[in-house]
Amino acid sequence: MPIESTDRSADAHPPISNEKLPMAALLALATAVFITSLTETLPAGVLPAMSGSLHVSESAAGQAVTVYAAGTALTAIPLTAATAGWRRKRLLLTAMAGFAAANTVTAVSSTYPLTLISRFVAGVAAGLAWALLAGYARRMAPAQLQGKAVAIAMAGIPIALSLGVPAGTFVGQALGWRVAFLIMTGLTLVLLGWITAIVPDHPGQRSQERPRMLRALATPGVAPVLFVTLVFVLAHTILYAYIATFLTHVDMGKSTDLVLLVFGIASLASIWFTGVHIDRRLRTLTISSVLLVGVAAAILGVLAHTSALVYLAALLWGLGWGGVPTLLQTAAADAGGAAADAAQAMLVTLWNAAMAAGGIIGGILLDTLGAVSFPWSVLLLLVPGLITVVGARVHGFPAKRPGAAA
């Protein structure tokens, strides 16, 4: 699931002063978030079909999620630094063009190694895009509407979860998983034209403005946010990457698309609610998110053989997870202060490293303990995350955000 650095210092010009948001341009960014988010998690919904077509086990096919995240985690910081001076529109177009090419190779690949390579390249391209999208959105908006602009751009995530993943799962089951990836290519080509025509350009960063990672890490509050990011995303990915396999284990494999739909719609509601209340209740919302996902995992661990309770768990999981990208991105920016760009660049990397690790650990758990172990692993990881959020009451997850309205 993607987090973006704000790239605020790069803008040589103040935000526009009128009160209206450039909706067409912001929706283009939201579409980029949608396509990259959907492509990252798409294998979770078509895992059995992918494994059969590529003649590998389901745990091996699950590494298609892992290598995508690894591509972002390993390259986001160095490539973002290397391209910091590029104009933003040129960089976004380059990233999305590379993304389209990688998805095309995934769709036509007949061998497992080539599929993993193409997924890695897609992750690299997505990482470049994710590193600039939120900052791009902020720079399109007047100062008092920047939060709303980022929320619109981030809406691509819950839409991908609520509509895209179930639709991709349905297409994969009806027409084949390769068609689902070719559709991603087609959508990206349309998006390239949209960006070219509508999205305004902005300059890159001057060398003296580029973020310094160690300074950001030493800033009070940054480390707790990064730790919560690590354990929360790791917990989520272990279950989400293998959700089709888990549902098959509880005799609900044919309902994967419906379970993901419930999860996604709840995520959409969550990100809306988070956007409304985050300025005054970031701490409360973050604690609530951890607890909701924990309750969902407990239900799946104990009561998953009752279909209605599986849907309830998916609902609670979505309500807890949907706002997490916005919550953690905002917490990192607030804690980072002057080093906010660096803090969020680290968040991009750590988020995707956790996703990569989640795919690997999930595969190991599946092969050693079976799918039944997934919910308990989620609970085990969420406990230290909850303790950290509760303890970071001064820096990281304070009761009142810096600069928030009273």
PyMOL commands that set and color helices and strands:
alter all, ss='L'
color gray80, all
select helices_A, chain A and resi 8-10+23-45+47-54+58-61+63-82+88-108+112-139+143-154+156-175+177-198+207-209+213-217+222-240+243-249+253-303+307-321+324-368+373-391
alter helices_A, ss='H'
color red, helices_A
deselect
rebuild
show_as cartoon
